[in-house]
């Protein structure tokens, strides 16, 4: 594997819990329902829900979240991975509750698990990682952040500047970072991570790295057949 060039990204893992299980924290009693007692009809339309006031009674560690504005809200966990850019192998994983800074916090924590190195490493990432706290945390780990610049009308500046983006290695990191989606795709389609069948941080934190380890074995087999690895 490459000892110096990596990519980070995160994906939402849909929890093994339904919206019917979400209830106010101060009143977890079942809401009024009709129909079959085992699968009742519960009308929660137009009900204001937030992680600060509501939680699932079947998986309290899951959080109400969504991938982007305009998409459906799900109960989920955040799974993050750190990938080697040379062969696309997963070298570190992290599972935590989704949150405003969760992806960046997970990225920095995974960087701290790498073996110390005298020369600087690089870490690619999408626009979601273009945040001051991520850039400062990565540099503190002796890593140059090669994250995509998130510049638009409401955010005219980036946490990284031309001192980083002018190098050819930055453009290469932007190309290689897309390889991480193959691992996410395999994990959700083949590995069963599209919707979890485990509850709680301990079990979810076990199945996510286990599935990524299985992906590494499949990836290594493919690389050997292609003659990339001896």
C-alpha positions in Angstrom: 0.0 0.0 0.0 1.0 3.6 -0.4 2.4 4.9 2.9 1.8 8.5 2.1 -1.3 9.1 0.0 -4.8 8.5 1.3 -8.5 9.5 0.9 -11.2 9.9 3.5 -15.0 9.8 3.1 -18.1 9.0 5.0 -21.4 7.3 4.2 -24.7 7.1 6.1 -25.7 3.6 7.3 -29.5 3.2 7.7 -30.3 1.9 11.2 -32.4 -1.2 12.0 -35.2 1.0 13.3 -38.2 2.7 11.7 -39.7 6.2 12.1 -42.5 4.6 14.1 -40.0 4.0 16.9 -39.1 7.7 17.2 -40.7 9.2 20.3 -40.2 12.2 22.5 -37.4 11.6 25.1 -39.6 13.0 27.9 -42.6 10.8 26.9 -41.6 7.5 25.3 -45.0 5.9 25.6 -46.5 4.6 22.3 -48.5 7.2 20.4 -52.1 6.6 19.3 -52.3 4.0 16.5 -54.8 1.9 14.5 -54.7 -1.5 12.9 -52.6 -4.5 13.6 -50.9 -4.3 17.0 -47.7 -5.8 15.6 -47.6 -3.3 12.7 -49.8 -0.4 13.7 -50.5 2.6 11.6 -49.0 5.7 13.2 -49.5 9.1 11.7 -46.4 11.3 12.4 -46.8 13.6 9.4 -46.2 17.3 10.1 -44.8 16.4 13.5 -41.6 18.3 14.4 -38.8 16.0 15.3 -35.2 16.7 16.3 -32.4 14.7 17.8 -32.4 17.0 20.8 -36.0 16.1 21.7 -36.7 12.7 20.1 -35.0 9.3 19.8 -35.7 5.8 18.6 -36.8 3.4 21.4 -35.4 0.4 19.4 -32.0 2.0 18.6 -31.4 5.1 20.8 -27.9 5.6 19.3 -29.3 6.2 15.8 -29.8 9.8 14.7 -32.3 11.5 12.4 -30.2 12.5 9.4 -30.2 12.9 5.7 -27.6 12.9 2.9 -28.5 16.4 1.6 -31.2 19.0 1.6 -34.3 17.8 -0.1 -33.7 14.1 0.5 -35.6 11.9 2.9 -34.7 11.8 6.6 -33.6 8.4 7.9 -32.4 7.0 11.2 -28.8 6.2 10.7 -25.2 6.1 11.8 -22.1 7.6 10.1 -19.5 5.2 8.8 -16.2 6.7 7.7 -13.2 5.1 6.0 -9.6 6.0 5.2 -8.4 4.5 1.9 -5.0 3.9 0.4 -4.8 5.8 -2.9 -2.5 3.3 -4.6 -4.7 0.2 -4.6 -8.0 1.4 -3.1 -7.7 -0.6 0.1 -9.3 0.5 3.4 -6.8 1.1 6.1 -9.0 2.6 8.9 -12.7 2.8 9.7 -14.8 4.8 12.2 -18.5 4.6 13.2 -20.2 7.4 15.1 -23.5 9.4 15.3 -24.0 11.8 12.4 -23.5 15.4 13.2 -22.3 18.8 11.9 -18.6 18.1 12.5 -18.8 14.2 12.7 -17.1 13.5 9.4 -14.2 15.9 10.0 -13.8 14.6 13.6 -13.7 11.0 12.3 -11.2 11.9 9.6 -8.7 13.4 12.1 -9.2 10.5 14.5 -8.4 7.9 11.8 -5.3 9.9 10.8 -4.0 9.5 14.3 -4.1 5.7 13.9 -1.5 5.8 11.1 2.1 5.0 11.9 4.2 8.1 12.5 6.1 9.3 9.5 8.8 11.9 9.1 7.7 13.1 5.7 4.2 14.6 5.1 1.3 12.5 3.9 -1.6 13.7 1.8 -5.3 13.1 2.3 -7.9 13.7 -0.4 -11.6 14.4 0.3 -14.8 15.9 -1.1 -16.1 19.4 -0.5 -17.7 18.3 2.8 -14.2 18.3 4.3 -13.3 21.8 3.3 -13.5 23.0 6.9 -10.9 24.9 9.0 -11.1 22.3 11.8 -10.3 19.5 9.4 -7.4 21.3 7.7 -5.9 22.3 11.1 -6.4 18.8 12.5 -4.8 17.1 9.4 -1.8 19.4 9.4 -1.3 18.7 13.1 -1.0 15.0 12.1 1.7 15.9 9.5 -0.8 15.5 6.7 -1.5 17.9 3.8 -5.3 18.0 3.2 -6.1 17.7 -0.5 -9.8 18.3 -0.1 -12.0 19.7 -2.8 -12.6 23.4 -2.4 -16.2 24.2 -1.4 -16.6 27.7 -2.9 -20.0 29.2 -3.8 -22.0 32.3 -3.3 -22.7 31.7 0.4 -19.1 30.5 1.0 -16.7 32.5 -1.2 -13.5 31.3 0.5 -11.9 27.9 1.1 -10.0 26.5 4.0 -7.2 25.6 1.6 -5.5 28.0 -0.9 -3.2 28.1 -3.9 -0.3 26.9 -1.9 -2.0 23.5 -1.9 -4.0 23.5 -5.1 -1.1 24.6 -7.3 0.6 21.2 -7.1 0.0 18.4 -9.5 -0.4 16.0 -6.6 -3.6 17.9 -5.6 -5.2 17.2 -8.9 -4.2 13.6 -8.7 -5.7 13.2 -5.3 -9.0 14.6 -6.7 -9.0 11.8 -9.3 -8.0 9.0 -6.9 -10.5 9.9 -4.2 -13.4 8.7 -6.3 -12.1 5.2 -6.0 -13.4 5.2 -2.4 -17.0 5.0 -3.8 -16.3 1.4 -5.0 -15.9 0.3 -1.4 -19.1 2.0 -0.3 -20.9 0.4 -3.3 -19.7 -3.1 -2.5 -20.4 -2.7 1.2 -24.0 -1.7 0.6 -24.9 -3.9 -2.4 -22.9 -7.1 -1.5 -21.9 -6.6 2.2 -25.4 -5.8 3.4 -24.7 -2.3 4.7 -27.5 -0.6 2.8 -29.6 -1.2 5.9 -28.0 -2.5 9.1 -29.2 -5.6 10.9 -27.4 -4.7 14.1 -28.2 -2.1 16.8 -26.1 -0.2 19.1 -22.6 1.3 18.7 -20.8 -1.8 19.7 -22.4 -4.1 17.1 -22.5 -1.5 14.3 -18.9 -0.6 15.1 -18.0 -4.3 14.6 -20.0 -5.0 11.4 -18.7 -2.0 9.5 -14.9 -2.7 9.8 -15.7 -6.4 9.3 -17.4 -5.7 6.0 -14.6 -3.4 4.9 -12.1 -6.1 5.7 -14.0 -8.5 3.5 -14.0 -5.9 0.7 -10.2 -5.6 1.1 -9.9 -9.4 0.4 -12.0 -9.1 -2.7 -10.1 -6.1 -3.8 -6.7 -7.8 -3.3 -7.9 -10.9 -5.3 -8.8 -8.5 -8.2 -5.5 -6.8 -8.0 -3.6 -10.1 -8.1 -5.6 -11.3 -11.1 -4.8 -8.0 -12.8 -1.1 -8.4 -12.1 -1.0 -5.2 -10.1 0.1 -7.0 -6.9 2.5 -9.9 -6.8 
